[in-house]
């Protein structure tokens, strides 16, 4: 399946060529991420596991 995101070939080539030679000094050209912090995923996962354990003992299948 083809990705919805268009590939910018000149920028990709510039990145592949520039990075190994140390031409790029910082990664400030990258866009800031709007993703939530990783701890939010851990907290949600923990709550989901606790809910699973609770329901396992509250309404057992055996």
QUIRA-V576760 format. One record per backbone hydrogen bond with DSSP energy under -1.0 kcal/mol. NH is the residue of the N-H (numbers start at 0). CO is the residue of the C=O. If there is no record, write none. Layout:
# QUIRA-V576760
NH|CO / NH|CO
This chain:
# QUIRA-V576760
8|6 / 11|7 / 12|8 / 13|9 / 14|10 / 15|11 / 16|12 / 17|13 / 18|14 / 21|18 / 22|17 / 29|26 / 39|36 / 41|37 / 42|38 / 43|39 / 44|40 / 45|41 / 46|42 / 47|43 / 48|44 / 49|45 / 50|46 / 51|47 / 52|48 / 53|49 / 54|50 / 55|51 / 56|52 / 57|53 / 58|54
